[in-house]
Amino acid sequence: MQRDTHAQQVVTDDGLTGCSRTILVAVDDSTQSRSALTWTLQNMVRANDALILVHIQPKTPLFAKADVDVTDLILTLEEKLRTESHVLLAEAVREVRKANPAVKVKAMSGKGDARSRIIEIAAAENVDCVVIGSRGFNKLKAGILGSVSSYLVNHITQVPVIVVK
């Protein structure tokens, strides 16, 4: 079964033309992510700005014996992850609209490595700034799991990256 691990879906798109700034906010189901979105709405967003909300789903894990067909299981898991991502983005869009109805919003769900996908989307959308929450991993945990915020700070050089704790 051939799957595109980099496919992305636009969940909401108000059309971002004519906006003075475009701010990408990476969202997930963590408290830190919600804090980053709230901080952005309270401290950065102005009336003529656009927000791009991005949620990256993890790659679907594949654990099976070679002689077992797991296609249906994988498709079910992918659908569950996609649905959860869309619900998460819909909640974030509602929060934006409640805080500032004039702001245009584009919400995108992607799949793969969050670090590289956020960089790709930021470049493709020509954003002016990237905002992400920090989970506050210690150095050992960040070294093992990888810190998305640290990676973005060190690899996005064209625009500011703001890490909200």
NORZIKA-V477322 format. One record per helix or strand of 3 or more residues. SS is the DSSP state (hx for helix, st for strand). FROM is the first residue (numbers start at 1). LEN is the number of residues. Records with the same first field share a line. If there is no record, write none. Layout:
SS: FROM-LEN + FROM-LEN
This chain:
st: 9-5 + 22-5 + 50-8 + 104-8 + 129-5 + 160-5
hx: 31-13 + 71-29 + 114-11 + 139-7 + 148-8
